[in-house]
Amino acid sequence: MRIPLLQSDITGVPVKRGKVRDVYDLGDRLVIVATDRISAFDWVLPTGIPDKGRVLTQLTLFWLDFLKVPNHLISTDIEQMGPAFAAQADVLKGRSMLVRKASVVPYECVVRGYLAGSGWKEYRKQGTVCGIPLPSGLQDCQKLPEPIFTPSTKAE
């Protein structure tokens, strides 16, 4: 059985860690490593799912290829990321992307199918989720009559 990668560790390269990804700063480029961390309701859980980061990376690569629009991807070849990354190729392969730096657009898109978390808190007070009115009488974690789109700002 594979052990989940909860944190990558590349010595000597500045890193910022998100809920799921570790982002290494190479100056004019970044290396994004998708770990196997799990987050729910903005909390990182102590366990991971083996190869989750590889699946997330493959999904990203599929969509970048399918959409055929200009994007930030330079390469998934670990050797192109530098010797510190190449030394850990067995851990990083399939879950790492060398990308161009770009300006961050601080928004995320959330499609909600269930009334839970912060949505449930708002609904109890105002009958809405992100300002979208919902039918009265819904319960915590109940499936919504139809999914709703709730854009949000992205944390730093």
DSSP file with accessible surface (Angstrom, degrees, kcal/mol):
  #  RESIDUE AA STRUCTURE BP1 BP2  ACC     N-H-->O    O-->H-N    N-H-->O    O-->H-N    TCO  KAPPA ALPHA  PHI   PSI    X-CA   Y-CA   Z-CA
    1    1 A M              0   0  220      0, 0.0     2,-0.2     0, 0.0     0, 0.0   0.000 360.0 360.0 360.0 137.8    0.0    0.0    0.0
    2    2 A R        -     0   0  138      1,-0.0     0, 0.0    48,-0.0     0, 0.0  -0.516 360.0-128.5 -76.8 145.4    1.3    3.5   -0.9
    3    3 A I        -     0   0  154     -2,-0.2    48,-0.2    46,-0.1    46,-0.1  -0.776  30.9-110.7 -91.8 132.7    1.8    6.0    1.9
    4    4 A P        -     0   0   35      0, 0.0     2,-0.9     0, 0.0     3,-0.1  -0.340  21.5-127.0 -63.1 141.8    0.1    9.4    1.3
    5    5 A L        +     0   0   28     44,-0.2    31,-3.6     1,-0.2    32,-0.4  -0.818  34.2 171.2 -88.3 104.2    2.4   12.3    0.6
    6    6 A L        +     0   0   70     -2,-0.9     2,-0.3     1,-0.3    -1,-0.2   0.709  68.4   8.3 -88.2 -21.6    1.2   14.9    3.1
    7    7 A Q        -     0   0  109     -3,-0.1    -1,-0.3    29,-0.0     2,-0.2  -0.921  66.5-140.3-159.8 130.9    4.0   17.4    2.5
    8    8 A S        -     0   0    1     -2,-0.3     2,-0.3    -3,-0.2    27,-0.0  -0.533  16.1-155.5 -84.2 160.5    6.8   17.6   -0.1
    9    9 A D        +     0   0   96     -2,-0.2     2,-0.7     2,-0.0    -2,-0.0  -0.809  18.7 169.8-144.9  98.8   10.2   18.7    1.1
   10   10 A I    >   -     0   0    5     -2,-0.3     3,-1.4     3,-0.2    75,-0.1  -0.925  32.3-135.3-110.9 105.8   12.7   20.3   -1.3
   11   11 A T  T 3  S+     0   0  117     -2,-0.7    -2,-0.0     1,-0.2    73,-0.0  -0.343  81.3  14.5 -64.8 135.6   15.6   21.8    0.6
   12   12 A G  T 3  S+     0   0   80      1,-0.2    -1,-0.2    -2,-0.1    72,-0.0   0.460  98.1 105.5  84.9   2.4   16.8   25.2   -0.3
   13   13 A V  S <  S-     0   0   28     -3,-1.4    -3,-0.2    71,-0.0    -1,-0.2  -0.967  75.1-116.8-117.7 124.4   13.7   26.3   -2.4
   14   14 A P        -     0   0   88      0, 0.0    11,-2.5     0, 0.0     2,-0.3  -0.305  40.1-170.7 -58.6 138.5   11.2   28.8   -0.9
   15   15 A V  E     -A   24   0A  52      9,-0.2     2,-0.4     2,-0.0     9,-0.2  -0.975  22.9-162.4-136.2 145.6    7.8   27.2   -0.5
   16   16 A K  E     -A   23   0A 149      7,-2.2     7,-3.2    -2,-0.3     2,-0.5  -0.989  19.7-147.2-121.1 137.4    4.2   28.2    0.3
   17   17 A R  E     -A   22   0A  90     -2,-0.4     5,-0.2     5,-0.2     2,-0.1  -0.916  14.6-175.2-111.4 126.4    1.8   25.5    1.3
   18   18 A G        -     0   0   43      3,-3.4   138,-0.0    -2,-0.5     5,-0.0  -0.211  51.4 -78.5 -95.5-163.7   -1.9   25.6    0.6
   19   19 A K  S    S-     0   0   67      1,-0.1     3,-0.1    -2,-0.1    -2,-0.0   0.858 124.5  -0.3 -67.3 -34.1   -4.5   23.2    1.7
   20   20 A V  S    S+     0   0   17      1,-0.2    15,-2.1    16,-0.1    17,-0.4   0.652 122.5  64.1-125.4 -33.5   -3.5   20.7   -0.9
   21   21 A R  E     - B   0  34A  94     13,-0.2    -3,-3.4    15,-0.1     2,-0.5  -0.761  57.6-149.2-107.9 145.9   -0.6   22.0   -3.0
   22   22 A D  E     -AB  17  33A   0     11,-2.7    11,-3.0    -2,-0.3     2,-0.6  -0.938  19.4-158.3-104.0 128.1    3.0   23.0   -2.1
   23   23 A V  E     -AB  16  32A  45     -7,-3.2    -7,-2.2    -2,-0.5     2,-0.4  -0.941   2.5-160.4-117.4 115.4    4.2   25.8   -4.4
   24   24 A Y  E     -AB  15  31A   0      7,-3.1     7,-2.2    -2,-0.6     2,-0.7  -0.799  12.5-137.8 -98.3 134.1    8.0   26.2   -4.8
   25   25 A D  E     + B   0  30A  61    -11,-2.5     5,-0.2    -2,-0.4     3,-0.1  -0.820  24.4 173.1 -97.7 113.9    9.3   29.6   -6.0
   26   26 A L        -     0   0   45      3,-2.6     2,-1.0    -2,-0.7     4,-0.2   0.148  55.7-105.1-101.2  15.8   12.1   29.3   -8.6
   27   27 A G  S    S+     0   0   45      2,-0.3    -1,-0.1     1,-0.2     3,-0.0  -0.753 108.4  19.9  99.8 -89.5   12.3   33.0   -9.3
   28   28 A D  S    S+     0   0  119     -2,-1.0    73,-1.2    -3,-0.1     2,-0.3   0.493 131.9  39.1 -93.6  -3.3   10.6   33.4  -12.7
   29   29 A R  E     - C   0 100A  77     71,-0.2    -3,-2.6     2,-0.0     2,-0.3  -0.889  69.3-141.9-138.0 167.8    8.8   30.1  -12.5
   30   30 A L  E     -BC  25  99A  35     69,-2.5    69,-2.9    -2,-0.3     2,-0.5  -0.931   6.7-143.8-127.6 154.6    7.0   27.9  -10.0
   31   31 A V  E     -BC  24  98A   0     -7,-2.2    -7,-3.1    -2,-0.3     2,-0.6  -0.991  17.7-159.3-115.1 122.6    6.8   24.2   -9.3
   32   32 A I  E     -BC  23  97A  29     65,-2.7    65,-2.1    -2,-0.5     2,-0.6  -0.915   5.7-168.8-104.1 121.5    3.4   23.1   -8.1
   33   33 A V  E     -BC  22  96A   0    -11,-3.0   -11,-2.7    -2,-0.6     2,-0.7  -0.951  12.1-148.4-111.9 118.3    3.3   19.8   -6.2
   34   34 A A  E     -B   21   0A   1     61,-2.9   -13,-0.2    -2,-0.6    23,-0.1  -0.782  21.2-162.4 -86.9 114.7   -0.2   18.3   -5.5
   35   35 A T        -     0   0    0    -15,-2.1   -29,-0.2    -2,-0.7   -28,-0.0  -0.212  30.3-110.2 -85.4-176.2    0.0   16.4   -2.2
   36   36 A D  S    S+     0   0    1    -31,-3.6    13,-2.0    16,-0.2   -30,-0.2   0.201  70.6 133.8-100.9  15.0   -2.4   13.8   -0.9
   37   37 A R  E     -E   48   0B  18    -17,-0.4     2,-0.4   -32,-0.4    11,-0.2  -0.296  46.6-143.2 -63.8 151.8   -3.7   16.1    1.8
   38   38 A I  E     -     0   0B  37      9,-0.8     7,-3.0     7,-0.5     2,-0.4  -0.943  15.3-171.2-115.9 136.4   -7.4   16.3    2.3
   39   39 A S  E     +E   44   0B  39     -2,-0.4     2,-0.4     5,-0.2     5,-0.2  -0.971   5.7 179.4-127.0 145.0   -9.3   19.5    3.2
   40   40 A A  E >  S-E   43   0B  40      3,-2.4     3,-1.5    -2,-0.4    -2,-0.0  -0.976  73.7  -7.4-143.0 129.0  -12.9   19.9    4.2
   41   41 A F  T 3  S-     0   0  143     -2,-0.4     3,-0.1     1,-0.3    -1,-0.1   0.891 131.1 -54.2  51.8  43.2  -14.5   23.2    5.1
   42   42 A D  T 3  S+     0   0  116      1,-0.2     2,-0.4     0, 0.0    -1,-0.3   0.660 113.9 117.1  67.3  19.6  -11.1   24.9    5.0
   43   43 A W  E <   -E   40   0B 191     -3,-1.5    -3,-2.4   -24,-0.0     2,-0.6  -0.960  61.8-136.2-114.8 135.9   -9.5   22.5    7.4
   44   44 A V  E     -E   39   0B  72     -2,-0.4    -5,-0.2    -5,-0.2   -24,-0.1  -0.800  25.3-138.9 -88.9 123.7   -6.6   20.2    6.5
   45   45 A L  E     -     0   0B  72     -7,-3.0    -7,-0.5    -2,-0.6    -1,-0.0  -0.471  14.2-120.0 -82.8 155.8   -7.3   16.8    7.9
   46   46 A P  E    S+     0   0B 116      0, 0.0     2,-0.2     0, 0.0    -1,-0.1   0.642  92.3  59.6 -74.2 -14.4   -4.5   14.7    9.5
   47   47 A T  E     -     0   0B  92     -9,-0.1    -9,-0.8   -41,-0.0     2,-0.3  -0.678  68.7-155.0-108.0 167.5   -4.8   11.8    7.0
   48   48 A G  E     -E   37   0B  16     -2,-0.2   -11,-0.2   -11,-0.2   -42,-0.1  -0.806  20.1-114.4-132.3 175.1   -4.4   11.7    3.3
   49   49 A I    >   -     0   0   88    -13,-2.0     3,-2.3    -2,-0.3     4,-0.4  -0.968  40.9-113.0-113.1 117.4   -5.5    9.7    0.3
   50   50 A P  T 3  S+     0   0   48      0, 0.0   -47,-0.0     0, 0.0   -48,-0.0  -0.221  97.1   2.4 -53.5 131.0   -2.7    7.9   -1.5
   51   51 A D  T 3> S+     0   0   46    -48,-0.2     4,-2.2     1,-0.1     5,-0.2   0.489  87.2 128.5  70.6   8.3   -2.1    9.3   -5.0
   52   52 A K  H <> S+     0   0   46     -3,-2.3     4,-2.7     1,-0.2     5,-0.2   0.921  73.9  53.1 -56.7 -41.8   -4.8   12.0   -4.7
   53   53 A G  H  > S+     0   0    0     -4,-0.4     4,-2.2     1,-0.2    -1,-0.2   0.873 107.1  51.1 -62.7 -36.7   -2.2   14.5   -5.8
   54   54 A R  H  > S+     0   0   42      2,-0.2     4,-2.4     1,-0.2    -1,-0.2   0.912 110.5  48.8 -66.8 -40.4   -1.4   12.5   -8.9
   55   55 A V  H  X S+     0   0   87     -4,-2.2     4,-2.4     2,-0.2    -2,-0.2   0.939 111.2  49.8 -64.6 -45.2   -5.1   12.3   -9.8
   56   56 A L  H  X S+     0   0   43     -4,-2.7     4,-2.3     1,-0.2    -2,-0.2   0.915 111.8  48.7 -59.5 -42.1   -5.6   16.0   -9.3
   57   57 A T  H  X S+     0   0    8     -4,-2.2     4,-2.7     1,-0.2    -1,-0.2   0.920 110.4  50.1 -65.4 -42.4   -2.6   16.7  -11.5
   58   58 A Q  H  X S+     0   0   99     -4,-2.4     4,-2.4    36,-0.2    -1,-0.2   0.883 109.4  52.0 -65.2 -36.3   -3.8   14.4  -14.2
   59   59 A L  H  X S+     0   0   92     -4,-2.4     4,-2.3     2,-0.2    -1,-0.2   0.929 110.4  48.8 -62.8 -44.0   -7.2   16.1  -14.1
   60   60 A T  H  X S+     0   0   43     -4,-2.3     4,-2.7     1,-0.2     5,-0.2   0.944 111.8  48.4 -59.7 -47.4   -5.5   19.5  -14.5
   61   61 A L  H  X S+     0   0   36     -4,-2.7     4,-2.2     1,-0.2     5,-0.2   0.892 109.1  53.9 -62.4 -39.6   -3.4   18.2  -17.5
   62   62 A F  H  X S+     0   0  105     -4,-2.4     4,-3.1    -5,-0.2    -1,-0.2   0.957 112.3  43.4 -57.7 -50.5   -6.5   16.7  -19.1
   63   63 A W  H  X S+     0   0  128     -4,-2.3     4,-2.7     1,-0.2     5,-0.3   0.884 111.3  53.1 -68.6 -37.3   -8.4   20.0  -19.0
   64   64 A L  H  X>S+     0   0   33     -4,-2.7     4,-1.1    -5,-0.2     5,-0.5   0.921 116.0  41.2 -61.7 -40.7   -5.4   22.1  -20.1
   65   65 A D  H  <5S+     0   0  106     -4,-2.2    -2,-0.2    -5,-0.2    -1,-0.2   0.926 115.8  49.3 -71.0 -44.0   -5.0   19.8  -23.1
   66   66 A F  H  <5S+     0   0  123     -4,-3.1    -2,-0.2    -5,-0.2    -3,-0.2   0.906 112.5  46.3 -63.8 -42.9   -8.8   19.5  -23.8
   67   67 A L  H  <5S-     0   0   95     -4,-2.7    -1,-0.2    -5,-0.2    -2,-0.2   0.750  87.5-156.0 -75.9 -24.6   -9.4   23.3  -23.7
   68   68 A K  T  <5 +     0   0  150     -4,-1.1    -3,-0.1    -5,-0.3    -4,-0.1   0.873  43.1 135.9  51.5  43.2   -6.4   24.1  -25.9
   69   69 A V      < -     0   0   78     -5,-0.5    -1,-0.2     1,-0.1    -2,-0.1  -0.855  67.0 -84.3-114.8 155.3   -6.2   27.7  -24.5
   70   70 A P        +     0   0  133      0, 0.0     2,-0.3     0, 0.0    -1,-0.1  -0.310  62.4 163.4 -56.3 140.4   -3.0   29.5  -23.5
   71   71 A N        -     0   0   59      2,-0.2    29,-0.0    -3,-0.0    -7,-0.0  -0.848  49.7 -95.5-149.5-174.3   -2.1   28.5  -19.9
   72   72 A H  S    S+     0   0   61     -2,-0.3    28,-2.7    27,-0.1     2,-0.2   0.555  75.4 119.0 -89.0  -9.8    0.8   28.5  -17.3
   73   73 A L  E     +D   99   0A  44     26,-0.2    26,-0.2     1,-0.2    -2,-0.2  -0.381  24.6 164.1 -69.3 128.9    2.1   25.0  -17.9
   74   74 A I  E     -     0   0A  62     24,-3.1     2,-0.3     1,-0.4    25,-0.2   0.768  63.3 -31.3-102.1 -50.2    5.7   24.6  -19.0
   75   75 A S  E     -D   98   0A  17     23,-1.8    23,-3.4     1,-0.1    -1,-0.4  -0.993  25.5-148.6-166.1 157.8    6.4   21.0  -18.3
   76   76 A T        +     0   0   67     -2,-0.3     2,-0.7    21,-0.2    18,-0.4   0.255  65.6 118.7-111.9   6.7    5.7   18.0  -16.1
   77   77 A D    >   -     0   0   75      1,-0.2     3,-1.3    21,-0.1     4,-0.4  -0.643  56.0-153.8 -77.3 111.8    9.3   16.6  -16.6
   78   78 A I  G >  S+     0   0   10     -2,-0.7     3,-1.8     1,-0.3     4,-0.4   0.850  91.1  64.2 -57.0 -35.4   10.9   16.5  -13.2
   79   79 A E  G >  S+     0   0  129      1,-0.3     3,-1.1     2,-0.2    -1,-0.3   0.852  97.0  56.8 -58.7 -33.7   14.4   16.9  -14.7
   80   80 A Q  G <  S+     0   0   99     -3,-1.3    -1,-0.3     1,-0.2    -2,-0.2   0.603  95.5  67.1 -74.0 -10.3   13.4   20.4  -16.0
   81   81 A M  G <  S-     0   0    5     -3,-1.8    -1,-0.2    -4,-0.4    -2,-0.2   0.573 114.2 -97.7 -87.5 -11.2   12.5   21.5  -12.4
   82   82 A G    X>  -     0   0   22     -3,-1.1     4,-2.6    -4,-0.4     3,-0.6  -0.289  39.0 -68.7 113.9 164.2   16.1   21.3  -11.2
   83   83 A P  H 3> S+     0   0  115      0, 0.0     4,-2.1     0, 0.0    -1,-0.1   0.827 124.6  58.2 -61.9 -35.2   18.4   18.8   -9.4
   84   84 A A  H 34 S+     0   0   40      1,-0.2     4,-0.3     2,-0.2   -73,-0.1   0.881 113.8  39.8 -64.1 -34.9   16.7   19.2   -6.0
   85   85 A F  H X4 S+     0   0    3     -3,-0.6     3,-1.8     2,-0.2     7,-0.2   0.905 111.7  55.8 -78.0 -42.8   13.4   18.0   -7.6
   86   86 A A  H >< S+     0   0   20     -4,-2.6     3,-1.7     1,-0.3     4,-0.2   0.850  98.7  63.1 -58.9 -33.5   15.1   15.4   -9.8
   87   87 A A  T 3< S+     0   0   83     -4,-2.1    -1,-0.3     1,-0.3     3,-0.2   0.721 110.1  40.0 -65.1 -18.6   16.6   13.8   -6.7
   88   88 A Q  T X> S+     0   0   56     -3,-1.8     4,-2.4    -4,-0.3     3,-1.2  -0.021  75.2 129.4-117.7  29.0   13.0   13.1   -5.5
   89   89 A A  H <>  +     0   0   30     -3,-1.7     4,-2.6     1,-0.3    -1,-0.1   0.846  67.1  61.6 -54.5 -36.9   11.6   12.1   -8.8
   90   90 A D  H 34 S+     0   0  127      1,-0.2    -1,-0.3    -4,-0.2    -2,-0.1   0.874 114.0  35.1 -61.4 -33.5   10.1    8.9   -7.4
   91   91 A V  H <4 S+     0   0   49     -3,-1.2    -2,-0.2     1,-0.1    -1,-0.2   0.856 123.9  42.1 -85.2 -37.2    7.9   10.9   -5.0
   92   92 A L  H >X S+     0   0    0     -4,-2.4     3,-2.0    -7,-0.2     4,-0.5   0.694  81.8 113.2 -89.4 -20.9    7.2   13.9   -7.3
   93   93 A K  T 3< S+     0   0  145     -4,-2.6   -16,-0.1    -5,-0.3   -39,-0.0  -0.270  87.0  11.2 -59.8 132.6    6.5   12.2  -10.6
   94   94 A G  T 34 S+     0   0   26    -18,-0.4    -1,-0.3     2,-0.2   -36,-0.2   0.325 123.4  64.0  85.9  -7.8    2.9   12.6  -11.8
   95   95 A R  T <4 S+     0   0    4     -3,-2.0   -61,-2.9   -38,-0.1     2,-0.4   0.290  86.1  81.1-127.7   7.6    2.1   15.2   -9.2
   96   96 A S  E  <  -C   33   0A   1     -4,-0.5     2,-0.4   -63,-0.2    -2,-0.2  -0.934  48.7-172.9-125.4 143.4    4.3   18.1  -10.1
   97   97 A M  E     -C   32   0A  11    -65,-2.1   -65,-2.7    -2,-0.4     2,-0.5  -0.999  18.6-143.8-134.8 132.1    4.1   20.8  -12.7
   98   98 A L  E     +CD  31  75A   1    -23,-3.4   -24,-3.1    -2,-0.4   -23,-1.8  -0.852  37.9 175.3 -88.9 124.9    6.6   23.5  -13.8
   99   99 A V  E     -CD  30  73A   1    -69,-2.9   -69,-2.5    -2,-0.5   -26,-0.2  -0.903  33.9-106.6-134.7 158.8    4.6   26.6  -14.5
  100  100 A R  E     -C   29   0A 131    -28,-2.7   -71,-0.2    -2,-0.3     2,-0.2  -0.571  43.7-107.3 -75.0 147.7    5.1   30.3  -15.5
  101  101 A K        +     0   0   89    -73,-1.2     2,-0.3    -2,-0.2    -1,-0.1  -0.511  47.2 176.2 -71.3 145.4    4.4   32.8  -12.8
  102  102 A A        -     0   0   78     -2,-0.2     2,-0.3    -3,-0.0    -3,-0.0  -0.926  37.9 -85.5-144.1 165.0    1.1   34.6  -13.4
  103  103 A S        -     0   0  116     -2,-0.3     2,-0.3     1,-0.1     0, 0.0  -0.617  49.0-120.7 -74.0 134.9   -1.0   37.2  -11.7
  104  104 A V        -     0   0  123     -2,-0.3    -1,-0.1     2,-0.0    -3,-0.0  -0.576  12.5-151.5 -78.1 135.0   -3.4   35.6   -9.2
  105  105 A V        -     0   0  106     -2,-0.3     2,-2.2     2,-0.1    -1,-0.0  -0.945  17.8-144.7-101.4 109.3   -7.1   36.1   -9.7
  106  106 A P        +     0   0   63      0, 0.0    48,-2.3     0, 0.0     2,-0.4  -0.161  61.6  99.6 -80.5  50.6   -8.3   35.8   -6.1
  107  107 A Y  E     -F  153   0C 151     -2,-2.2     2,-0.3    46,-0.3    46,-0.2  -0.953  47.5-167.2-129.7 150.3  -11.6   34.1   -6.8
  108  108 A E  E     -F  152   0C  54     44,-2.8    44,-2.5    -2,-0.4     2,-0.5  -0.962  17.5-132.7-132.8 155.2  -12.7   30.6   -6.6
  109  109 A C  E     -F  151   0C  94     -2,-0.3     2,-0.5    42,-0.2    40,-0.0  -0.933  20.7-173.6-111.6 126.4  -15.9   29.0   -7.9
  110  110 A V  E     -F  150   0C  44     -2,-0.5    40,-3.5    40,-0.5     2,-0.6  -0.980  10.3-161.9-121.7 126.8  -17.9   26.7   -5.7
  111  111 A V  E     -F  149   0C 102     -2,-0.5     2,-0.5    38,-0.2    38,-0.2  -0.951  16.5-156.8-105.0 120.0  -20.9   24.7   -6.9
  112  112 A R  E     +F  148   0C  48     36,-2.9    36,-2.3    -2,-0.6     3,-0.1  -0.864  27.2 166.7-103.5 129.2  -22.9   23.6   -3.9
  113  113 A G  E    S+     0   0C  26     -2,-0.5    31,-2.9    34,-0.2     2,-0.3   0.501  70.6  44.6-109.9 -12.7  -25.3   20.6   -4.1
  114  114 A Y  E    S-F  143   0C 132     29,-0.3     2,-1.0     2,-0.1    29,-0.2  -0.955  82.2-117.1-134.1 152.9  -25.8   20.3   -0.4
  115  115 A L        +     0   0    2     27,-2.6    26,-3.7    -2,-0.3    27,-0.4  -0.761  64.6 123.0 -92.1  99.2  -26.6   22.8    2.4
  116  116 A A    >>  +     0   0   17     -2,-1.0     3,-1.3    24,-0.2     4,-0.6  -0.946  49.4   6.8-149.9 169.1  -23.6   22.5    4.7
  117  117 A G  H 3> S-     0   0   24     -2,-0.3     4,-1.8     1,-0.3     3,-0.3  -0.215 126.0  -4.5  60.3-135.0  -20.8   24.4    6.4
  118  118 A S  H 3> S+     0   0   76      1,-0.2     4,-2.3     2,-0.2    -1,-0.3   0.819 134.4  60.1 -64.5 -29.4  -20.8   28.2    6.0
  119  119 A G  H <> S+     0   0    2     -3,-1.3     4,-2.7     2,-0.2    -1,-0.2   0.913 104.3  49.0 -63.4 -41.6  -23.8   27.9    3.7
  120  120 A W  H  X S+     0   0   39     -4,-0.6     4,-2.4    -3,-0.3    -2,-0.2   0.921 109.7  52.4 -64.2 -40.4  -25.8   26.2    6.5
  121  121 A K  H  X S+     0   0  129     -4,-1.8     4,-1.3     1,-0.2    -2,-0.2   0.933 113.2  43.3 -61.5 -46.3  -24.8   29.0    8.9
  122  122 A E  H  X>S+     0   0   46     -4,-2.3     4,-3.3     1,-0.2     5,-0.6   0.922 112.0  54.0 -65.4 -42.8  -25.9   31.7    6.5
  123  123 A Y  H  X5S+     0   0   20     -4,-2.7     4,-2.2     1,-0.2    -2,-0.2   0.906 105.6  53.1 -58.6 -42.9  -29.1   29.9    5.6
  124  124 A R  H  <5S+     0   0  157     -4,-2.4    -1,-0.2     1,-0.2    -2,-0.2   0.872 118.3  36.7 -61.5 -35.7  -30.1   29.6    9.3
  125  125 A K  H  <5S+     0   0  175     -4,-1.3    -2,-0.2    -3,-0.2    -1,-0.2   0.866 139.2   7.9 -83.3 -41.0  -29.7   33.3    9.8
  126  126 A Q  H  <5S-     0   0  135     -4,-3.3    -3,-0.2     2,-0.3    -2,-0.2   0.473  88.4-116.5-125.4  -9.1  -31.0   34.7    6.5
  127  127 A G  S  <<S+     0   0   25     -4,-2.2     7,-2.4    -5,-0.6     2,-0.3   0.691  84.9  96.3  77.3  15.4  -32.5   31.9    4.4
  128  128 A T  E     -G  133   0D  23     -6,-0.5     2,-0.4     5,-0.2    -2,-0.3  -0.883  62.9-146.3-131.6 164.2  -29.8   32.4    1.8
  129  129 A V  E >  S-G  132   0D   1      3,-1.8     3,-2.2    -2,-0.3   -10,-0.1  -0.983  93.0 -15.0-130.4 120.3  -26.5   31.0    0.7
  130  130 A C  T 3  S-     0   0   63     -2,-0.4    -1,-0.1     1,-0.3   -11,-0.0   0.866 131.1 -54.9  51.8  38.1  -24.1   33.7   -0.7
  131  131 A G  T 3  S+     0   0   53      1,-0.2    -1,-0.3    19,-0.0    19,-0.0   0.419 109.1 129.3  80.1  -2.3  -27.2   35.9   -1.0
  132  132 A I  E <   -G  129   0D  57     -3,-2.2    -3,-1.8     1,-0.0    -1,-0.2  -0.764  60.2-126.3 -89.1 118.9  -29.1   33.3   -3.1
  133  133 A P  E     -G  128   0D 105      0, 0.0    -5,-0.2     0, 0.0    -6,-0.1  -0.398  28.5-168.2 -66.2 139.1  -32.5   32.7   -1.6
  134  134 A L        -     0   0   26     -7,-2.4     4,-0.0    -2,-0.1    10,-0.0  -0.873  31.7 -85.8-123.0 158.5  -33.4   29.1   -0.8
  135  135 A P    >   -     0   0   66      0, 0.0     3,-0.7     0, 0.0    -1,-0.1  -0.243  50.8-108.1 -59.6 150.0  -36.7   27.4    0.1
  136  136 A S  T 3  S+     0   0  115      1,-0.2   -13,-0.0     0, 0.0    -9,-0.0  -0.353  94.7  42.3 -75.7 160.0  -37.6   27.5    3.7
  137  137 A G  T 3  S+     0   0   58      1,-0.2    -1,-0.2    -2,-0.0     2,-0.1   0.505  72.2 148.3  86.5   4.9  -37.5   24.4    5.9
  138  138 A L    <   -     0   0   15     -3,-0.7     2,-0.3   -15,-0.1    -1,-0.2  -0.396  36.6-137.7 -71.5 153.5  -34.2   22.9    4.6
  139  139 A Q    >   -     0   0  124      4,-0.1     3,-2.1     1,-0.1   -24,-0.2  -0.733  31.4 -77.1-110.2 160.7  -32.1   20.9    7.0
  140  140 A D  T 3  S+     0   0   83      1,-0.3   -24,-0.2    -2,-0.3    -1,-0.1  -0.290 117.8   6.0 -55.6 130.5  -28.3   20.8    7.7
  141  141 A C  T 3  S+     0   0   79    -26,-3.7    -1,-0.3     1,-0.2   -25,-0.2   0.555  93.7 150.4  69.3  12.6  -26.5   18.7    5.0
  142  142 A Q    <   -     0   0   78     -3,-2.1   -27,-2.6   -27,-0.4    -1,-0.2  -0.466  54.9-104.4 -73.6 145.4  -29.7   18.3    3.0
  143  143 A K  E     -F  114   0C 138    -29,-0.2   -29,-0.3    -2,-0.1    -4,-0.1  -0.501  39.3-120.9 -66.4 134.4  -29.5   18.0   -0.8
  144  144 A L  E     -     0   0C   8    -31,-2.9    -1,-0.1    -2,-0.2   -10,-0.0  -0.446  18.7-114.5 -75.3 153.2  -30.5   21.3   -2.5
  145  145 A P  E    S-     0   0C  93      0, 0.0    -1,-0.1     0, 0.0    -2,-0.1   0.868 101.4  -5.1 -55.5 -36.2  -33.4   21.3   -5.0
  146  146 A E  E    S-     0   0C 142    -34,-0.1   -34,-0.1     0, 0.0     0, 0.0  -0.974  91.9 -90.1-152.7 150.4  -30.8   22.2   -7.6
  147  147 A P  E     -     0   0C  86      0, 0.0     2,-0.4     0, 0.0   -34,-0.2  -0.262  40.8-150.0 -60.2 149.3  -27.1   23.0   -7.4
  148  148 A I  E     -F  112   0C  18    -36,-2.3   -36,-2.9     2,-0.0     2,-0.6  -0.933  10.5-128.5-122.8 148.9  -26.2   26.7   -6.9
  149  149 A F  E     +F  111   0C 110     -2,-0.4   -38,-0.2   -38,-0.2   -40,-0.0  -0.857  27.0 179.1 -96.4 121.2  -23.1   28.6   -8.0
  150  150 A T  E     -F  110   0C   1    -40,-3.5   -40,-0.5    -2,-0.6   -20,-0.1  -0.792  11.6-158.9-128.5  87.9  -21.4   30.5   -5.2
  151  151 A P  E     -F  109   0C  74      0, 0.0     2,-0.3     0, 0.0   -42,-0.2  -0.285  17.0-178.3 -63.1 154.6  -18.3   32.4   -6.2
  152  152 A S  E     -F  108   0C  49    -44,-2.5   -44,-2.8     0, 0.0     2,-0.3  -0.942  31.0 -97.1-146.9 163.9  -15.9   33.3   -3.4
  153  153 A T  E     -F  107   0C 102     -2,-0.3     2,-0.4   -46,-0.2   -46,-0.3  -0.636  41.6-121.0 -84.9 149.3  -12.7   35.1   -2.8
  154  154 A K        -     0   0   99    -48,-2.3    -1,-0.0    -2,-0.3   -46,-0.0  -0.750  23.3-118.0 -92.9 135.2   -9.6   32.9   -2.6
  155  155 A A              0   0   88     -2,-0.4    -1,-0.1     1,-0.1   -48,-0.0  -0.314 360.0 360.0 -66.6 153.6   -7.4   32.9    0.5
  156  156 A E              0   0  215    -50,-0.0    -1,-0.1  -138,-0.0    -2,-0.0   0.906 360.0 360.0 -58.0 360.0   -3.8   34.1    0.1
